[in-house]
Amino acid sequence: MEQMIEVKKTQLESVLTLLERAEYLLPDTDSRVIDYRQEVLNIKELLKSDKV
């Protein structure tokens, strides 16, 4: 079970990295983009804190 959680966590981190790399395609002025970026940061912080 613990190993499966670690695999899923690693997969999520990979997806977040790809999303961050794709950010430059998005306009900075759209409030949805700002919200999106904040959510990505929030998820990354949650993963770092091991509360997942």
N, C-alpha and C positions, 0 to 999 in steps of 0.2 A: 504494500500500500504506500509506504513512504517513498519507495523508488518511483512509483507511478506519479506521485505528486511532484517529485523533483523533475521528472521528464516533462510533465505538463507546464511546470514553472519555466523550464528552459525554453520550451516552445513558445510560451507567451512572451518571454523576453526577446526572442528572435523576431516575433511579429511586431513588437513595440519598436525595435530597432529599425525595421523596414518602414514602419509608419513615420518615424522621425526623419528618415532619409527622404521620404516622399513629401515632406512638409514644404519644401521649397517650391513645389508646384502650386501651392495654394496661395490665394491673395491674403496679405496681412491685414487688410481692412475689414474683412468679414468677421463679425462677432462669433459666428459658429466655428471659425478656424481657431480663434483665440480660446474658446471653450474646449475644442478638440485637443489643442496643445496642452491645456491645463489638465485634462483628463489623462492624457498619456503620461505626463509628469506624475500625477497622483498615483497611477497604477505602478509606475516604476518605483516610487518611494515605498509603496505598500509591499512590493516584492522584496525590496532591500531590507525591510523591517522584519521579515520572516513571520508576519502575521497571517500569511496565506495558508 
